[in-house]
Amino acid sequence: MPEFLYLASQSPRRRQLLLQIGVRHELLLPGADEDSEALEAVRPGEAAADYVQRVTLAKLAAARARLLQRALQAAPILCADTTVVLGDRILGKPADDEEAAHMLEALSGQTHQVLTAVAVVEGPHAAFEPQLRLQVSTVRLCRLSSDEIVRYVASGESHGKAGAYAIQSQAAAWIEHIDGSYTGIMGLPLFETAQLLRPLGWQF
């Protein structure tokens, strides 16, 4: 079993989930010269499944280049991306509190999908042959009052969250039903992650 992998993500939830299944990891984060947010721009007419997989693979390629540039110890690299979809509308990370409130108003009383793509590549010296899995879950939120939305946004929980909420936060009290993967909705589907890591030597 490999000693560790590189996690190319700033999400503390993904770190928590990897630790939950016993995968030791080190962060491989963008430098100040990298515009990682630009990778998340949605292309016109792009379907949500295509979008989240494209972004994940782009982040993985950037992380692999980063590893080579920094001459770090070779190890597998794991990357993931999550997006929320309401109808044909992709709800990414809100730019500010106003946009977060608009997203929550749109999701209120509605059923939406949460898509998370996870990808792994063996290391920096082999050919770039990433392995990827896509997990899709369905989530229904109850009807939210204006006061509930204002309080939640003010709590700061919306910041940096696709769809402006996190299932592991206070927003759990609003979730009527999920069909899919709880960990996928959090940001790293552990079943699919384990599927990707077993061929590299991890045991679960």
HELIX and SHEET records of a PDB file:
HELIX    1   1 PRO A   12  GLN A   20  1                                   9    
HELIX    2   2 SER A   36  GLU A   40  5                                   5    
HELIX    3   3 ALA A   48  ARG A   70  1                                  23    
HELIX    4   4 ASP A   97  LEU A  107  1                                  11    
HELIX    5   5 SER A  146  ALA A  154  1                                   9    
HELIX    6   6 ALA A  162  ALA A  164  5                                   3    
HELIX    7   7 GLN A  170  TRP A  174  5                                   5    
HELIX    8   8 TYR A  182  MET A  186  1                                   5    
HELIX    9   9 LEU A  190  LEU A  197  1                                   8    
HELIX   10  10 ARG A  198  LEU A  200  5                                   3    
SHEET    1   A 4 HIS A  25  LEU A  27  0                                        
SHEET    2   A 4 LEU A   5  LEU A   7  1                                        
SHEET    3   A 4 ILE A  77  LEU A  86  1                                        
SHEET    4   A 4 ARG A  89  LEU A  91 -1                                        
SHEET    1   B 6 HIS A  25  LEU A  27  0                                        
SHEET    2   B 6 LEU A   5  LEU A   7  1                                        
SHEET    3   B 6 ILE A  77  LEU A  86  1                                        
SHEET    4   B 6 THR A 111  VAL A 121 -1                                        
SHEET    5   B 6 GLN A 131  LEU A 141 -1                                        
SHEET    6   B 6 ILE A 175  ASP A 179 -1                                        
END                                                                             
